[in-house]
């Protein structure tokens, strides 16, 4: 029997060469993308940004400082942006034109004089009487009833600033972190100021972030350091002292057209010119601030503040909410204000300085001095009762996560105080613990009966409660 041998013709040589070339191209392309994504700061394959060519290393920290430790995780991808930023050079020219415009505009007039506290310690009725502001000739209370301890040289530089980014660290609570993504001309247009106290400065000395033999004109990267000396003119609570530059920034920088406040726990990841343009100029608003990631009602934030002991004086929290309920505070769902929430994340605040935003900042400060520095609790009440109404851009949490990185507060602080100061701090700490225990015992007996906030809570909870 004949056997047939089947002969299979192999592909021509040029075909095999093409297959090999395609395989090699695919392999090298895949490897290249893998290496690029692995080494990329943003972990993105393709990402266009008008400021990508101008990333630079602004400042080198000593290894002991740990400025990038303990970043909070986020699920937001930095490859897809939820906010649009215009071309850097177009924005630069537009912002510079606005800042150089010397045409006169109406300005607020402030009450001057001396008082027992920095903010004037006004009564509830007196504070609320200024909310309806229809005459700019009427002076309003806005802090500075005591001297703010800033050197004359610092004050002179602050008055030259047309667009400011400001932050503060008191009691060595956070790290100084450098902004990322600054344009080549940004530092010629934007001032960066960091307010600190003696304890924070001593920590910077300890880590050699600032040399001890450095002149008084302290700088850390882009930040000009303003040391606020311990003074009887200020508050015993470091958090309340941090509120002064946060909400009275328009008074500390009287010639600034725009400002960005960032809590020291966050790091700015977008050029401030692009932020100002996208968040304020384009939508034509007075302020921009992020929504809170969890709460929409002020009372929810107040309860969380008490539950998680973010503020020890629970009686004071209760009094604050009762005061606001008596004067018209309502749940977010019951009013028709054009805002998506009553609770912000105030770690980042962008402002266009003017009558409306300055009034809001002044009245917010007055409420914080009257009760406590937890600014989310007074936010909706001041915003909704202010006349003229402030135009506000309350942006989504995804935008906040895109433009900043958030870090934990310092977990361990360097002890730089003297023995006497340590004893005084321990005595005050023990006193606060005793007061907290007493207030939390009182808190257990709270009742809605007779509360001014009963209707607020019942409406917020719904009929099923």
C-alpha positions in Angstrom: 0.0 0.0 0.0 1.2 3.3 -0.9 1.9 5.8 1.8 1.3 9.5 1.1 3.6 11.9 2.8 1.8 15.3 3.4 4.2 18.1 3.1 3.1 21.4 4.7 4.6 24.5 3.2 6.0 26.9 5.7 5.2 30.6 5.5 7.6 32.6 3.3 10.5 34.2 5.1 9.2 37.8 4.7 5.9 36.8 6.4 7.8 35.3 9.4 9.9 38.5 9.6 6.7 40.7 9.8 5.3 38.5 12.6 8.5 38.8 14.5 8.6 42.6 14.0 5.0 43.0 15.2 5.8 40.8 18.2 8.8 42.8 19.1 7.0 46.1 18.6 4.2 44.9 20.9 6.6 43.7 23.5 8.7 46.9 23.6 5.6 49.1 23.6 4.0 47.2 26.5 7.3 47.3 28.5 7.7 51.0 27.8 4.2 51.9 29.0 4.7 49.7 32.1 7.9 51.4 33.0 6.4 54.9 32.4 3.3 54.2 34.5 5.4 52.7 37.3 7.7 55.6 37.5 5.1 58.3 36.8 4.1 60.4 39.8 0.4 60.3 38.7 0.4 56.7 37.6 -1.2 57.7 34.3 -0.6 56.5 30.8 -1.4 59.7 29.1 -2.2 62.9 30.9 -2.2 66.4 29.4 -1.6 69.3 31.7 -0.7 72.9 30.8 2.0 72.9 33.5 3.6 69.5 33.1 6.8 70.9 31.6 7.5 73.0 34.6 7.7 70.6 37.5 10.7 71.3 39.6 12.1 70.3 43.0 11.3 73.4 45.1 12.9 72.4 48.4 14.9 69.5 49.8 13.9 68.5 53.4 16.2 66.7 55.9 15.3 63.0 56.0 14.2 63.3 59.7 11.4 65.7 59.0 9.1 63.2 57.1 7.0 65.8 55.2 5.4 63.1 53.0 4.5 60.5 55.7 1.0 59.5 56.5 -0.9 60.6 53.4 -4.5 59.6 53.5 -5.6 57.2 50.8 -8.1 58.2 48.1 -9.9 56.2 45.4 -9.9 59.1 43.0 -7.7 58.5 39.9 -5.5 61.4 39.0 -5.6 60.4 35.3 -9.1 61.7 34.7 -9.8 65.2 36.0 -13.3 66.2 37.2 -12.4 69.8 36.7 -11.2 71.6 33.6 -8.2 73.9 33.7 -7.5 76.5 30.9 -4.2 77.0 29.3 -1.6 78.2 31.8 -0.4 81.3 29.8 -3.9 82.4 29.1 -4.8 82.2 32.8 -1.6 83.9 33.8 -2.3 86.9 31.6 -5.9 87.2 32.7 -5.1 86.9 36.4 -2.3 89.5 36.1 -4.6 91.8 34.4 -7.2 91.5 37.2 -4.6 92.0 39.9 -3.1 95.1 38.2 -6.5 96.7 37.8 -6.3 99.7 40.1 -9.8 100.9 39.6 -11.4 101.7 42.9 -14.2 99.5 44.3 -16.3 99.8 47.4 -14.6 98.6 50.6 -15.8 97.6 54.0 -15.3 99.8 57.0 -14.3 98.1 60.2 -14.9 99.0 63.8 -11.7 100.0 65.5 -10.8 100.2 69.2 -9.7 98.1 72.1 -11.4 95.1 73.7 -10.7 92.3 76.2 -10.4 89.8 73.3 -8.9 89.9 69.8 -12.4 89.7 68.2 -14.3 92.0 70.5 -16.4 89.5 72.3 -19.7 90.8 70.9 -23.1 89.6 72.2 -25.3 87.3 70.1 -27.8 90.2 69.3 -25.0 92.5 68.4 -23.3 90.0 66.1 -26.5 89.2 64.3 -27.5 92.8 63.9 -24.7 93.3 61.3 -25.9 90.4 59.0 -28.2 92.7 57.0 -25.5 95.0 55.5 -27.1 97.5 53.1 -24.9 100.5 53.8 -21.1 100.3 53.3 -20.7 103.3 55.4 -21.7 101.3 58.4 -18.6 99.9 60.2 -18.6 96.1 61.0 -16.8 94.1 63.6 -13.9 92.1 62.1 -11.3 91.3 64.7 -8.1 93.2 65.4 -9.3 94.8 68.7 -5.9 93.8 69.9 -2.5 94.0 68.3 -1.6 91.1 66.0 2.1 90.4 66.6 3.6 90.6 63.1 6.9 92.4 62.5 6.9 95.6 60.5 9.0 94.0 57.7 6.6 91.1 57.4 3.6 93.4 57.4 5.1 95.6 54.7 5.7 92.5 52.4 2.2 91.3 53.1 0.7 94.6 51.9 2.4 94.2 48.5 0.8 90.9 47.8 -1.9 90.8 45.1 -2.7 87.1 45.2 -1.9 85.1 48.3 -1.8 81.4 49.3 -1.8 81.2 53.1 -1.6 78.5 55.8 -0.8 78.1 59.5 0.7 75.6 61.9 0.3 76.2 65.6 1.5 73.9 68.4 3.6 71.8 65.9 0.4 70.2 64.6 1.4 69.6 61.0 4.3 69.6 58.5 5.2 72.3 56.0 4.7 70.9 52.5 5.6 72.4 49.2 3.0 72.9 46.5 3.3 70.8 43.3 2.9 71.8 39.7 3.8 75.5 39.8 4.1 77.3 36.5 7.4 79.1 35.6 5.8 82.5 36.3 3.6 81.7 39.2 6.0 82.7 42.0 6.3 86.1 40.3 2.5 86.6 40.8 1.6 84.5 43.9 2.8 85.0 47.4 3.0 82.0 49.8 2.8 82.7 53.6 2.9 80.2 56.5 2.0 81.5 60.0 3.6 79.6 62.8 4.2 79.9 66.6 7.3 79.4 68.7 6.7 75.7 69.3 6.5 75.0 65.5 9.6 77.1 64.8 11.5 75.2 67.4 10.5 72.0 65.7 11.8 73.3 62.4 15.1 74.2 64.1 15.3 70.7 65.6 14.9 69.1 62.2 17.3 71.6 60.6 14.5 72.6 58.2 15.5 76.2 59.2 19.1 76.7 60.4 19.3 78.2 63.8 21.8 80.9 62.6 19.3 81.9 59.9 18.3 85.6 59.7 14.8 86.5 60.9 13.5 86.4 57.3 12.6 82.7 57.5 11.8 80.8 54.3 11.0 77.1 53.6 10.8 76.6 49.8 8.1 78.8 48.5 6.8 79.7 51.9 7.7 82.9 53.7 7.5 82.0 57.4 5.6 84.5 59.6 6.4 83.8 63.3 3.6 84.8 65.6 5.1 85.4 69.0 3.3 84.3 72.2 1.2 87.3 73.3 -1.6 88.1 75.7 -3.3 89.7 72.7 -4.1 86.3 71.2 -6.0 83.2 72.4 -4.9 80.4 74.7 -6.2 77.9 72.2 -3.7 77.4 69.3 -6.6 76.4 67.0 -8.3 79.7 67.6 -5.1 81.6 66.7 -5.0 79.7 63.4 -8.5 81.0 62.7 -7.2 84.6 62.5 -5.2 84.2 59.2 -7.8 81.7 57.9 -10.8 84.0 58.1 -9.2 87.5 58.4 -6.9 86.9 55.5 -8.4 89.9 53.6 -7.3 92.2 56.5 -3.8 90.7 56.8 -3.4 91.1 53.0 -5.4 94.2 52.3 -4.3 94.6 48.7 -4.8 91.0 47.6 -7.5 90.5 44.9 -7.6 86.7 45.5 -6.6 84.3 48.2 -6.3 80.6 48.7 -6.4 79.2 52.3 -5.1 75.7 52.8 -5.0 73.9 56.1 -1.5 72.7 56.8 -2.7 69.0 56.7 -3.1 69.3 52.9 -0.6 69.7 50.0 -1.6 71.8 46.9 -1.2 69.7 43.7 -2.4 72.3 41.2 -1.0 75.7 40.3 -3.0 78.3 42.3 -3.5 80.5 39.2 -5.3 77.7 37.5 -7.4 77.0 40.6 -8.4 80.7 41.0 -9.3 80.9 37.3 -11.3 77.6 37.2 -13.0 77.9 40.6 -13.7 81.7 40.9 -13.1 83.7 37.7 -14.9 81.4 35.2 -18.0 80.7 37.3 -18.0 84.4 38.5 -18.4 83.6 42.2 -17.1 85.1 45.5 -15.9 81.9 47.1 -15.2 78.3 46.3 -15.2 75.5 48.9 -15.6 71.7 48.9 -18.6 69.8 50.0 -18.2 67.7 53.1 -17.6 64.0 52.1 -20.3 62.7 54.5 -22.7 65.3 55.9 -25.2 67.7 54.5 -26.9 69.0 57.7 -25.2 71.2 60.3 -26.6 69.2 63.1 -25.0 66.0 61.7 -21.6 67.7 61.9 -22.4 69.0 65.5 -23.3 65.5 66.6 -20.2 64.0 65.1 -18.1 66.7 66.7 -19.5 65.8 70.1 -19.5 62.0 69.5 -15.8 61.9 68.4 -14.8 64.5 70.9 -13.4 66.9 68.3 -14.3 69.7 70.7 -14.5 69.0 74.4 -17.0 71.6 75.5 -20.2 69.7 74.6 -22.3 72.3 76.6 -20.8 75.0 74.4 -21.7 73.0 71.2 -25.3 72.5 72.5 -25.6 76.2 73.3 -24.3 77.1 69.8 -26.8 74.9 68.0 -29.7 76.1 70.3 -28.7 79.7 69.5 -28.7 79.1 65.7 -32.0 77.1 65.9 -33.6 80.0 67.8 -32.6 82.4 65.0 -33.7 80.3 62.0 -31.3 77.5 61.4 -33.1 74.8 59.4 -32.2 71.4 57.9 -30.7 71.6 54.4 -33.7 69.9 52.8 -36.2 72.5 54.1 -34.8 75.7 52.6 -34.5 76.8 49.0 -31.0 78.2 49.0 -29.0 77.5 45.8 -26.4 75.3 47.7 -25.9 71.6 47.5 -25.1 71.2 51.2 -24.9 73.0 54.5 -21.6 71.5 55.6 -18.3 72.2 53.8 -14.8 70.7 54.0 -13.1 74.0 55.0 -9.5 72.7 54.5 -9.4 74.6 51.2 -11.0 78.0 50.7 -10.7 80.1 47.6 -11.8 83.8 47.7 -12.3 86.7 45.5 -11.9 89.6 47.9 -14.8 91.9 47.8 -17.7 93.2 49.9 -19.6 89.9 50.0 -16.7 87.5 50.7 -15.2 89.9 53.2 -18.4 90.2 55.1 -18.8 86.4 55.2 -15.2 86.0 56.5 -15.7 88.7 59.2 -19.0 87.3 60.4 -17.6 83.7 60.4 -14.7 84.9 62.6 -17.1 86.5 65.0 -19.0 83.3 65.4 -15.9 81.2 65.9 -14.7 83.5 68.7 -18.1 83.4 70.3 -18.3 79.6 70.4 -15.4 77.5 69.1 -13.0 77.2 66.1 -15.0 74.4 64.5 -15.9 76.5 61.5 -18.2 73.9 59.8 -20.8 74.5 62.5 -21.3 78.2 61.9 -20.9 78.0 58.1 -24.5 77.5 56.9 -26.0 79.9 59.5 -23.7 82.8 58.4 -24.0 82.0 54.7 -27.8 81.8 54.7 -28.4 84.9 56.9 -25.9 87.2 55.2 -27.2 90.1 53.0 -25.9 90.6 50.4 -25.8 86.9 49.7 -22.4 85.5 48.9 -22.0 83.8 45.6 -20.4 80.4 46.4 -19.1 77.5 44.4 -19.4 74.4 46.5 -17.6 71.8 44.5 -17.6 68.0 44.6 -15.4 65.9 46.9 -13.8 64.4 43.7 -12.5 67.8 42.8 -11.0 68.3 46.2 -9.2 65.0 46.0 -7.9 65.9 42.6 -6.3 69.2 43.6 -4.9 68.4 47.0 -3.3 65.5 48.9 -4.4 65.2 52.6 -2.1 64.0 55.4 -2.6 63.0 59.0 -1.6 65.5 61.7 1.7 65.0 63.4 1.5 61.7 65.3 4.5 62.6 67.5 5.6 66.1 68.4 9.1 67.1 69.3 9.3 68.4 72.8 11.0 71.8 72.7 9.3 73.6 75.6 11.0 74.6 78.8 10.3 72.7 82.1 8.0 75.5 83.3 6.1 75.5 80.0 5.7 71.8 80.1 4.3 71.9 83.6 1.8 74.6 82.6 0.7 72.6 79.5 0.2 69.5 81.7 -1.8 71.5 84.2 -4.1 72.9 81.5 -4.4 69.4 79.9 -5.5 67.9 83.3 -8.0 70.6 83.7 -9.4 70.1 80.3 -9.8 66.3 80.9 -11.7 66.9 84.1 -14.0 69.4 82.3 -14.6 67.0 79.5 -15.6 64.2 81.8 -18.0 66.5 83.6 -19.5 67.7 80.4 -19.9 64.2 78.9 -21.7 63.2 82.1 -24.0 66.1 81.7 -24.4 65.1 78.0 -26.0 61.8 79.0 -29.0 63.6 80.5 -29.8 65.7 77.4 -33.4 65.8 76.2 -35.2 67.2 73.2 -38.0 68.4 75.4 -37.8 72.2 75.4 -35.0 72.3 72.9 -35.1 75.0 70.2 -33.7 72.4 67.8 -36.4 69.8 68.3 -38.2 70.7 65.0 -34.9 70.8 63.2 -34.0 67.3 64.4 -37.4 65.8 63.8 -37.4 67.1 60.2 -33.8 66.0 59.6 -34.6 62.5 61.0 -38.0 62.1 59.4 -41.3 60.9 60.8 -40.0 57.3 61.3 -37.9 58.6 64.3 
